[in-house]
Amino acid sequence: KNIAVLEVDEATIRHITPYIEPKLFVFTNIFRDQMDRFGEIYTTYQLMLDGAAFAPSATILANGDAPIFNSVDTPNPREYFGFNNAEDSEMMAHYNTDGVLCPHCQSILHYKSITYSNLGKYYCPKCDFKRPELNYAVTALNELSLTGSSFDIDGTSFSIPIAGLYNIYNALAAYSAAKFFGLSTEEIQEGFSKAQRVFGRQETFDVEDKEVMLNLIKNPVGFNQIVQLLSYEKEPFSLGVLLNDNPADGQDVSWIWDGDFEGLHALNAIDTAISGIRVEDLGVRMEVAGFENMKVFKTNAELIDWIRKAPTKKVNVLATYTALLDLRKDFAKEGYLKEGMNG
């Protein structure tokens, strides 16, 4: 049978659901993102639930490691996926982590394990709120590298040619949805092996003799995961960072102060360039993090020329959405990649 998979904006679900009959809603995560548009994460979640309420018989398949997805009752049946790969120990999330208050009694949540940010095996020390039982789980992390990840889901080994814990969550969500619709483990393994890097998500290509990797940044949690990803890089690299504040980027760029630029500074970058509409704000943040002697460019042409002349073979570029879009167009004009969202 044919199955349509639609990626829908959180605020748009309620406008689409009345016209279709979904069988499954997949909720992966909610972090502070485009706060000038959505407000806080609980507002975003309510928009999602408003949309799901138009199809109360459809199952909500949610990330069980995210406390927000277990915070309110829903008319929809629910299933959960998450990580069950670590031994239990006592821990708490970083003090600047959002979404770690118990929705029942407002106490600070504790954890038996944390994957990143507020995701993990949470529980409230003051009441009975805790992570729900998982229907699908990552049971082992076998290898994490800059080129891919190997892991077990429900005791079976899988690999994806894409790096990062956040992409293992994406793979787990895909596995869970596939199992919901009756696909076999072998079919899922084959699908994972064909996964491709797309627009701004570890997208790699050559600029002359330089190997360039593009990564989209747009909120603190995503930025920190890119920093974690780049920590797998063993060779020295050159670093470009671009910050815009167009509507598609989110016009409030204060999120950069919650991003781990200090962790980025601790990596192997030996030459750094910055650009974008909000380059002055970006420069201040990076100076505070310890960066020195940054090159500041006003145009993509200057940035691309810097990449050609970079002192390292590898160049990592982090950019907000519209900055990345414009930069890709200029790379395409120079013949370094094809236009379009999939390179």
N, C-alpha and C positions, 0 to 999 in steps of 0.2 A: 504494500500500500504506500501511497505517497504521503509524506509528512512535510508540512511547511514549518520552517523555523524562522521566526521573526524577531529581530532585535529591536526593541521598542523603548523609546525614551520614557523615563519614569513618569513624567507629567502627562504623557500621551496615552498611557495604557487605558485610562478611563474613557478616552474618546474613541478608541479602536474596538475595545472588547464588546460593546453593544452590537457590533456589526458582524462579529465572527463567533464561533463556538470553540474556544480553546479547550484542549484537554489538559494542558500542563502550563503552569507558570514557573519559570526558573529564576530564582532570586540569588545572585552570586555574592554581592556585598554592597554595603553603603558606607562611603566615607565622606568626609567634608570635601565637597567638590562644587564649584560654581555656586558658592554660598550667596552671592548677590542675586542669584536666580531662584534657588530653592529654599534658602534659609538653612536651618539645621537638619541633621540626618533624620530626625523623627518626622519632620514635615515631608521629607522625601518618601519615607516609608509609608506614611498615610496616603500619599498620592498613589503609590503602588497598590495598597490594599483597596482603595476606592475603585481602582480598575478591576482588580480580581473579584470584587463583590458583584460585578455584573455577570460573572460566571461561577456561581457558588459551588457547582459540581466539579469544576476543574481542580485538579490537585496543585497545591503549591509545593514545589520542590526547592527547598531553601538551604543555604549554607548554615548548618547547625552550629558551626563554630562562632557565628556572629550573634551576640546576645540580642540585638534588635529584632531578629527574625523569630524570636521566641517570646517577645515582650507583650504581645496582645493575642487574644483569642480571635480566630477567624472562622467564618462559616465554611471555608474551603477545607477539604482534607489536606493534611500536610505530611511530607516526607522530608528527611534531612540527610545531607552529606557532610563529611568533615574529615579531620585528621585523627587517627588513633594509632600513631606510630611511636609515641614517646612514653617512657615510664612516668607515672604520676610523681609530681613533686610540688611543693608549695611555692607559689610565685604570684606577683602582681604585675599588671601592665605598667608601662612607663607613665609617669605622672601627667604627661601631656597628651595622653591617649583619650580620644572621645568615645562615648558609648560604653562606659564601664561602670555605670551606676545601675544598681538593681532596679528594674521597673516596678517592683512591688513595694520595696521599703526604702529605696534610695541609698542603701549602703554601697560601699565600693566593692565591686566584684573581686573575688580571688580566682586563681587559676591552678589547675593541675598540670597544664601544659599550654604553651603559647606558640603559635606558628609565626605570626607577626601582627603588629598593631593590637587590636582588641579581639583577634581571632584565636580561639583555642577552647580548651575544656574548662569552661568557667563554672563558678558556683557562687552563691551568696552565703557568707558566713552567718548571716542573721535570720535568713528565712529559707524556704525550700526551693527557691528559684535556682535552676541549674541547667546545664546543657542537656537537650533532649537526647534520647537514644538515637543513634545514627543508623539509617537504612543502608548507607553506602559509605565506605571509609578507606582512606589511604592508610595502609597498615605498615608500610616501610618506605623509607627514603634510601635508595641504593646509591645514586650518584647525582651530584649537582655540578654542572660545569657551565661555561659560557656558551657552549654549543647545544646543550640539551639536558634532559633530566631522565633518570630511570627511577621507578618507584613501583610499589605494589598497591593494588586496590583489591580489597577483600581477599588478600592472599595470593593474587595473580600478578605477575610482572608485566609492566607496561613501560614504554619509552616514547618520548616526544622530542623532536628535533628543535625544541624551543626551550630557552632557559627560564629560570625563576620560579620561586615558590608560588607566586600568584598564577603562573600558567599551569602549575600542577593543580591548583584549585579549579582553574578553567577546565582542565582535562577531567577532573573528578566530576564536575557538573555535567560535562558532556557524557561521560560514562553513565552517570546516574539517570540522565534523561533517556539515553539509549536503552538501558536496562528496563526502564519504565515502559518503553514501547516494544520490548521483546527482542531486541537485537542480541546476538550471541557475543560472548567474550572475544572470539576470533574475529568477528566483524569489527568490533571496537578496536582491537589491536591493529588491524589493517588500516582503519581510518586514522588512528593516531600516527602511524608511520608516514602518512601522506600529508600531515599538517605542514603548513607553510608559514613563514614569517610574512607579515603584511605591513601595510602603510605604518611606518613609524614605530613598529613593535619589533625591535632587534633587527630592523631591515639593514642588510649589508650589501655593499657594492664597492667597486673600485673607482677611485679618482686618480688617474695616472697610476703611480706605483703605491698609492695609499689605500688601505682597507678602511672604509668608513662604515660605522654603524650608527643608525638613527634611532633615538628613543623618544617617545612622546612623554612629556611631563605635564601634570595639571593639578596635582594636589599633593599634600605632604606624604601620605601613605604610599602613593604610587612612586613619588620621587625617591623615597627611602628604599623602596624595593629595587629601583634602578641602581641606586648606590650599592645595595647588596649584590646585585647582578655584576656590576663592574668590579667588585672585590674578587671575583673569580679570574679576572684578567691578570695574568702573570707578567706580561711584557709591559714596558713603559708605553704610554700613549699620550696623544695630544687631546685636549678637551675643549669642546665648544659648547656654550650654553646660551640659549636665546629665550627671551621673555617678552611676550606680547600681552596686551590687555584688551583685545577686541572682544565683542560679545561671545564669540565661540570659544574664547580662552577662559572666560571668567574675568570680569573687570576689576575684581578685588584681588590684588596680587600679594596681600599680606600673608598668604599661605607660605611664602618662601621662608618666613621666619620660623615656621614649624618644621621645615624640611631639614634633613641632616646634611647641610653643606659642610659641616665640620668633618663628617665621615667621608664626604666626597674629597675634601682636601687631603685626607689621610691616604688616599689611593695613589696610584702610580703615574699620575698626570705630571708631565714635565714641561708642558707648554699649554697655556690657557687663553682662549679668546671668548669674548662676550659680545652680544648684539641684541637687537630687538627694540621695540617701542619703549619698554621700561628698563632699558639697559642701565640707567643710573641707579635705580633701586636695586637691580641685580648686582651691580658692582659693589654697592655698600654692603649688601648681605654677604657677598663672597669675601670682601675684605675682612669683615668681622670674623668669618670662618677661618681666616688665615691665608687666603690667596694673595699673592703679590705679583707685580709685573704683568697684569692681565692686559692683553691687547683688546682694544675696543673698536668695533667696526660698525659703520653706519649702513652698509649695504651687504647684500648677499654675495655680490661679485667680489668684494674684499675678503669675505669669509672663505669663499671657495678658493681664491688665490692663496690664502693662508694655508688651507688644507693641502693644496698642491706642494707647498714648500715646507710642510710640517717636518720637524726633526725626527719624527717617529713614523714607523710603518703604519701603525694603527691610530685612527682618529675616532673618538666617540663624541657624538653630538646629541645634546639633550635640548629639546625645544617644546614650547607650548604649541597648541594646535595650529593656529594660523601662521605662526613663524615656521613651523615644520612644513605646512602646505606650500607656502611661498618659496621656501628653500628647495623643496623637491622640484617645483616647477623650474627653478633656475638650474638645478642639476640636470633636469631633463633637456632644457634648452642647450646645455653644453654637451649633451649626448651621453651622460654618465648613467642615466637610468630612464626607463619609460615613464610617460605620464600615466596618471591613474592611481587609484587607491591600492592596487596590488603590485605596483612597480611595473 
